[in-house]
Amino acid sequence: MYYYLYMDIKEAIKERHSVRQFKDLPVKSEDKEKLEVLIKECNAESGLNIQLVTDDPECFDTFLAHYGKFKNAKNYIAMIGSKSIDKLDQKCGYYGQKLVLVAQTLGLNTCWVAGTYGKGKCKADKNAGEKIVCVIALGYGESQGVAHKSKPVSKLCKVSEADLPATPAWFQEGLEAAILAPTALNQQKFQVSLDGDEAVITTKRGPMTQLDLGIVKYNFEAASGHKVR
Ligand SMILES: Cc1cc2nc3c(=O)[nH]c(=O)nc-3n(C[C@H](O)[C@H](O)[C@H](O)COP(=O)(O)O)c2cc1C
């Protein structure tokens, strides 16, 4: 069991930005082991078949990956699950983000990749009835990336800005973490609200919005310590 500190994860949420250019270095064996242990736990809890693949540059050796400016991308976490799993995309987002944040605490940079990789080239083992939902590129970054631009809080939260200071501290922390969450094409189609003493996060429809929703929910829960509906 790999224990990581609650504070580390909150720091990781703030410090993590997409990184697509990596140093030409293999993933350290101790980091690999820690990720493998966590992946096993996530798979047991979720029913997903998440896999860590290292030293496979082919997956990012495509026109789209070069177009997306990937460099030395040869390690990735493949987010895989049976097509029959309820809310498969949302689950992949949720557990993938858990892994992304722990990777960040290990000094590994990441980028969620649903489009700009070679789908047919991914080396992960997919069983019958399973789907590769997306991959997460990972490695030691050439830089730490830059913070994404964000929509105004009024677009992302149903509580008005005037009423926000009166909401519980945990809700404000969760909201801040939700706004820092990566979303596909930085689309931020989610909305956070407060229903009694429960946080609710919903999303508009659109490609990859369910993956995004899982990611945003994980960020909110990890920072606030409160379950989201
Ligand atoms: C579900 C999902 C899919 C993504 N797919 C791609 C992709 O195919 N190619 C790429 O270069 N970036 C991809 N990204 C990265 C986003 O562009 C990036 O997360 C977003 O701009 C926010 O920036 P940040 O991660 O630095 O906060 C994806 C992100 C998410 C969450």
The ligand as a Tripos MOL2 file, in Angstrom:
@<TRIPOS>MOLECULE
LIG
   31    33     1     0     0
SMALL
NO_CHARGES

@<TRIPOS>ATOM
      1 C1        -10.3250   14.0320  -21.3660 C.3       1 LIG1
      2 C2         -9.1700   14.8340  -21.9040 C.ar      1 LIG1
      3 C3         -8.6800   14.5730  -23.1690 C.ar      1 LIG1
      4 C4         -7.5730   15.2880  -23.6760 C.ar      1 LIG1
      5 N1         -7.0620   14.9690  -24.9160 N.ar      1 LIG1
      6 C5         -5.9490   15.6120  -25.3640 C.ar      1 LIG1
      7 C6         -5.3550   15.2400  -26.6050 C.ar      1 LIG1
      8 O1         -5.8330   14.3780  -27.3330 O.2       1 LIG1
      9 N2         -4.2240   15.8700  -26.9990 N.ar      1 LIG1
     10 C7         -3.6430   16.8400  -26.2430 C.ar      1 LIG1
     11 O2         -2.5990   17.3730  -26.6490 O.2       1 LIG1
     12 N3         -4.1820   17.2380  -25.0440 N.ar      1 LIG1
     13 C8         -5.3080   16.6360  -24.5840 C.ar      1 LIG1
     14 N4         -5.8630   16.9910  -23.3760 N.ar      1 LIG1
     15 C9         -5.2250   18.0280  -22.5410 C.3       1 LIG1
     16 C10        -6.0450   19.3120  -22.4550 C.3       1 LIG1
     17 O3         -5.8620   20.0830  -23.6150 O.3       1 LIG1
     18 C11        -5.6330   20.0880  -21.1690 C.3       1 LIG1
     19 O4         -5.8690   19.2740  -20.0610 O.3       1 LIG1
     20 C12        -6.4200   21.3780  -21.0270 C.3       1 LIG1
     21 O5         -6.0420   22.3040  -22.0170 O.3       1 LIG1
     22 C13        -6.2220   22.0230  -19.6340 C.3       1 LIG1
     23 O6         -4.8740   22.2670  -19.3620 O.3       1 LIG1
     24 P1         -4.1460   21.6540  -18.0760 P.3       1 LIG1
     25 O7         -4.1810   20.1530  -18.1970 O.co2     1 LIG1
     26 O8         -2.7490   22.1920  -18.1600 O.co2     1 LIG1
     27 O9         -4.8710   22.1160  -16.8570 O.co2     1 LIG1
     28 C14        -6.9720   16.3110  -22.8710 C.ar      1 LIG1
     29 C15        -7.5010   16.5560  -21.5970 C.ar      1 LIG1
     30 C16        -8.5640   15.8430  -21.1080 C.ar      1 LIG1
     31 C17        -9.0630   16.1110  -19.7330 C.3       1 LIG1
@<TRIPOS>BOND
     1     1     2 1
     2     2     3 ar
     3     2    30 ar
     4     3     4 ar
     5     4     5 ar
     6     4    28 ar
     7     5     6 ar
     8     6     7 ar
     9     6    13 1
    10     7     8 2
    11     7     9 ar
    12     9    10 ar
    13    10    11 2
    14    10    12 ar
    15    12    13 ar
    16    13    14 ar
    17    14    15 1
    18    14    28 ar
    19    15    16 1
    20    16    17 1
    21    16    18 1
    22    18    19 1
    23    18    20 1
    24    20    21 1
    25    20    22 1
    26    22    23 1
    27    23    24 1
    28    24    25 2
    29    24    26 1
    30    24    27 1
    31    28    29 ar
    32    29    30 ar
    33    30    31 1
@<TRIPOS>SUBSTRUCTURE
     1 LIG1         1 GROUP 0 **** ****
